[in-house]
Amino acid sequence: MRNRFDRLAKDIAQEGLGPTGKVVTDAEVAPETQRADVWYEPDPACASGRARLGLLGRMAETACIIEAYSDTPSAEEARACLQKHLGVWRSRVARDGAAEAPFLWILSTGRPAAVLDGLRTEPMAGWPPGVYEGPGLLRTTVVVLGELPRDRSTLLLRLMGGGRVLREAIEELRRLPEDAPERAIALGPLLRFRAAIAEPGPATPEEEEFVMTTQELVEQFIEQGRKQGMAKGMAQVTIELYEARFGAMPPALRSVVEAMLDLPTLRKWHLLVGTGTREEVDEALSAEPVGNSS
């Protein structure tokens, strides 16, 4: 069974790979109504953009499916991934006989021993530890996120995992310079996911731990906003939180938030957005005339 953290992996893939090619999350694939976590087709003109993504960009040099598991997939789940992969492969060749065969990348936080043994995988030559390739005929690779080197080249991939792997990756992200590309890619998905799991209702221990783990990252982001023009950063966080909870913010309300320069007011709005109803938030923002920001 998939869990909510797999959604975070899809969003990071979308954010990172989107500028470099065609990305579809929850993509419908043939021959039946099945969905792949991520389908990606690279834009040949964007090779330099992929190079900045580290190991994730290297994986995306060719058309591929990415199936991300924040835990450890079973053999049955791996078979389902292969079924989708082969279906996409057949459809792609049927449309264009000269099309390059796609790859399947299965991302597993833990070591899926049954999958690695069943696919007769071997460490992939020329790739870091934790990357295992199956028979060449299948064009299938398993990436064990918990075995990857803990360096910046693998950080985006490890942020697509769960448990200890995700916790450690978040701490590494927090220590990066403010202008690090990994922060620009991962911060939005992390904050949106944090807002989603902070919704009223039961939360798993792992979700509660994620909220605590990301607290310093949130505070750091707010401080970064202070350095860049304090109110601008808080306004953006408030808009992102609003849209994570309620959907797209109406343009008139967005203008009010973006124009507000008073930090205490923005903090009050941010708290209201995180705890109030949409009606309460809209009423409070609508009561503030545009431009009344001093």
N, C-alpha and C positions, 0 to 999 in steps of 0.2 A: 504494500500500500504506500502511495506517495504521501508526503506530508507538506506542510505549508512552507518549509524552508526551501523546497525545490522551486517555488515561485521566485524566491530571491535569486537563485542561480540563473533563471531565465531572464530576469530583469537586468542583471549584470552583463550577461551575454548580449542582450539587446543594446544596452548603453555603450558597451565597448566595441562591438562589431558593426553597429548600425552605420557609422560614417564610412565604413570601408567596403560595403557590399549590401546585398539583399538579405535581411534577417526576418524570419517569420517564427514567432513563438507559438506554441500549441498548434503547430501546422498540421492540417489534415493531410494524410498521406494515403496512397493506394496500397493494396487493392481494396481494402475495406475502410470503413470510417474509423480510422485510428489517428492519434495525434502524436507528433514528435515534439519533444520539448523545444528544440531549436532546429530550424533548417536554415542553412547559410550558403549563399553563393557569392564568391568574392568578386569585387570589381578590380580588374587587372590594373587600373590606374591608381589604386590606393594601397599599393604594396608597402609604401613607407609608413602609412597609418597603421597597418597590421604589425609592422616591425616594432612599433612602440608599445604593443600590447603584450610583449613577452611571449611566454609559452602559449597563451591563448591565441595570439596572432599567428604563431607558427602552425598551430593546428588548423587555422582557417585559411591556409594557402590554397586549398582546393575545396570544392563544394562538399558539404558535410552535414550530417545530423549529429547533434550533441544531445545526449541524454544524461541528465545530472541527477545524482542521488545524494541527498544530504546524510544518508545512512549508508548501508551496504546492500546492494541489490542481490536478490536471490537468483538462482539459475533460471527459474521460470521468468523472472523479470528480464533477464538478459536475453532469453529466447524471444520474448515479445519485442525487445529492441531490434533484434536481428530480423524478425518478420517485417517490421516497419522499414528497416534499412533496405532489405531485398525488394520490397514493394516499390520504394522510391527509385531504386536502381533500375528496375524493369521499366517503370513509367518513363524515366529519363531517357533510356536507350530507345524506347518506342517512339518518343518524340524526335530524337536526334541521335542517330546511330553513331555519330562522331563525338558525342558528349563524353566528357571524362567521367569515369565511374566515381561516385561519391564515397567518402569515408564515413564510418560510424565511430564516434568517440563516446565511450561510456565512462562517465565520471563517477567515482565511488569514494566516499569519505573514508570508509574502512577497507580492509583488504578482503575482497570477495573470493575466497579460496575456491569455492565450487565453480565460479565463473572462470577464473584464471585457469583452473585445471581442465574444465570442460572445453574451453576454446584452445587448449594446448598453447597458451601464450608463452612468449619469451621476452625478456627485457629488450626494448626497441633500440637497435644500434644507433648511436649518435644522439640519443635523447637522454634526458636526465633520469635518475632513479625514480621508479614509480610509474613509468610508462611501459606498458606491455602490449606487444602486437600479436594478433592471432594469425592464422594461416593467410598468406597473401591473397588467396582467392576470395576471402571474405572482406578484405579491406576494413577490418574492425580492430580497434585499439581500446584497451582499458587503461584508464589513468587513475591510480590510487592516490588520492589527494593527500592522505596522511603520510605518504612516503616521499612526496616531492621535496626537493631542497627548500629550505625556508629562506628564500631570497626574493628580490623584487620581481625577477622574471616569472615567478610562479604565483605571485600574490593574487592576481585577479582570479586565477583558477581556484586557489584555496579559499577565497571569499565565497566561492560557489559551493562550498561544502557545509558541514554541520559540526556540532559538538566542539571538541577541543580544537580541531583544525580551524573552524570558523573563529573561535575565540582568539586564538593566537594570531590569525590573519588580521582581525580587527585591531588588535593591539599594535601590530606592525604598521597598519594603515595610519593609525593615530600618530605614530612617530614620524611619518613622512613629512617633507616640506609642504607648506600650504599650496604651492603651485605644482605639486606632483600630479602627473596625468592619472595615476591610479585613484587619487582622491576625487578628481573631477568625474571619473567614470563611476566609482562605487558609492560615493556619498549619497547621491539621490536615491538609488535603490535601497540602501541601508535605512535611510530615514523614512522612506515610504513604507518599508516593511515593518519598521519599528512602530510607526503610527497604526498600521493595520492590526498588529497583534496586541496593541495597547487598548483596542476597542473593548467595551464592556463584554463580559462573558468569560467562560472558563479558558484558562491558558495552561499549556503544558509546562512542566518544570524547565524544559529547554527554552521555551519562549520567554518565560520569566527571566531566565538567566541572560538571554539575548538582550532584553530591555536594560538590565543592569550593566552588561558588558558595553553597550553602546552609549551609556550615559555620558562618559567622558568625551566620546566622540561628538555627541550633540553639544556639550558645553564648549568643546574646542571649536566647533563650527560657529557657534555664537560669538566666541572671542575673535575668530577670524573675521566675522562680519563687522565686529567693532573696529578692527584695524582698517578695514576697507571702507569704513564709513558706517559705523555701528548700526544705524537704523536700516541701511540697505540689506545687511545680512539677516537681521531679525525679520524684516518684511518678507524676504524670500523664504525663510523657514516657515513663516506663518502661512504663506500662500501654498507651499508644498504640503504642509500638514492639512490645510483646508481641503485641498484637492485629493489627498489620500483618503480623507474621511467622507467627503461629500461629492466628489466629482469636480469638474471644471469650475473655477471661480468666475462669476460674471465679470465682464470687463469693467463695469462701473465700480465694483467692489475692489477689484485688483488695482485700479487707479488710486483709490483711497489708501490702500495699504502701501503701495509703492511711494506715494507722496508723503506719507507720515514720517517725520524726522524725530519725533519725541520717543525716546527709547522706553520710558516707563509705560507709555500708552501701547506701544507695540508689544511689550511683555504681557500687558493685561489682555490684549487681543489674542496673543499666542496661547495663553492659558485658557481663554474662553473657547478658542477653536479646538483645543485638545479635550475639553470637558463638556462643552455645551452642545445644544442641538443646532442644526443648520439654521433654524428660524431665529434662535437667539443671536447667533453670530451675524447673520445678515442684518438683523435689526440694529445691532450695535455698530456695525460698519456703515450702514446707511445713514445713521444719525450724524456721522462726521462729514462735514462738507469737504469736497475735494479742494486741496490746497491749504486747508487749515492744519498745518503741520508744524507750526512753530511751538 
